[in-house]
């Protein structure tokens, strides 16, 4: 286990009240436990954001490397999408 270091943070009275209420109701053993969980959640979300940014950069690079942009037939794409959706719907109905 990592060494434990004590830090000081400034919270509003409302935030302190919410933390203490969570401890008083037994949801958490201590306010420190709540803060540690919040930091773990923040770390997890931060890692996900970094992965998303990396994936977007990769997609951007792939798009640039694929050559010049071409004209897109939006009506044709919509029609293709509708046909695929209808086919999926028929397949699901037949499987039931």
HELIX and SHEET records of a PDB file:
HELIX    1   1 UNK A   13  UNK A   24  1                                  12    
HELIX    2   2 UNK A   31  UNK A   65  1                                  35    
HELIX    3   3 UNK A   74  UNK A   95  1                                  22    
END                                                                             
